[in-house]
C-alpha cells in the first residue's frame, strides 16, 4: 500500500531539488499568507492537480497544524505519486521561522 511520510518544516525549507507544495487550507487563509511556491489544493482543483502534476516530483501537503494534511497526503499517495509528505506543524509552524507570501 502506498503511503506518505512526515517531513519537518526545516526539511521543507532546505529541500534540495524540485518539489510540489500544496496548501489545503481554506482560500481566505491561503490569500492571507502561504508558503512561497505553494499552490492551493481543494476539491475543485484536485482532479486537475492529479492529472497535471508529475508523479515523480515529491509533493508536500500543508494544512493549518499538520493534522488534516496527513489524510490528504494519504489520498494523494494513493494516486500514484512516488513521494508524498505531510508537513508536521503545518503552516502555523512554518510561519514562525520562514518567509510567508500574501496574495
N, C-alpha and C positions, 0 to 999 in steps of 0.2 A: 504494500500500500504506500502510495506517495504521500509524504507528509512535509511539514515545514520545519524550520529551525528558528531558534530565538537568536536575536542579534542585539548588541548593546548600542546605545546612542553613539558612543565613542567609536565603535567599529563602523557604523554607518558614516560618521563624519570623516573617517580616514579610509573609506572604501577605495580600493585600487581597481581601475577598470570601469567598464560600463555597468550601470545599474539602473533599474527602473524603480522609481519611488512612487507609490500610490497612497493617497490620503483618503481614508474612508469616512472622515468626519463630515458633518453637515456643511452645505455650501457657504453658509454665513460664517462659520468658524474658519473654513478654508480661506475665504476672502479676507478675514480679519488678520490672518497670519498663517503661513505654512513654510515648510522646508524649501530651500532653493531646489529647483528642478523637480519638485513633487507635482504630480498630476492628480486632480480629484477623481475618485472612483466611486460610483454609486450604481444603483440598479438600472438607471437609464443608460449608462455607457458601458456596463460590464461586458455585454456580448461583443461590442466593438473592441474593447480592450483585449479580450481573449483572442479575437480574430487577428488583430493588427500588431500585437506585441510579440517580438521574437521569443521563442520558448527557451533559448539558450542563454539569455541575459538574466542575471539574478533580479528578483523582484523583492522589494522591501515594502511591507504593508504597515502603514502608520494610522493609529487612531488617537483618541484622547490620552489614554493611560496605558495602552498595551494589552488591553483585555479583549475587546471585540476584534482587534486586528488578528488575533490568533485564529478565530473562526474563519475570517475572510482569507487568511493565508492558507488555511487548510483547503478551502474551496478552490483557490487559485492553483495550489499544488496539484489538485486532482484533475486539473485541465491540461496537464502535460508539461508544465513548466519544470525545468531542471532544478532550479534553486529558488526557494521561496522563504522569506524571513518575516517574522513578526518582530517589530522593534520594541524591545522592553522599555516600559515607562512612557511610551507614546510621545506625542507632540509636546505634552507638558514637560517631559523630561528634556526633550531636545532644546526647547527654547530657553532653558536655564543657562546653557553654555554655548549655544550655537546661533548662527545668523537665522533670521526669520524674514520672509518676504511677504509683503502685503499686496493684495491685488487691487 
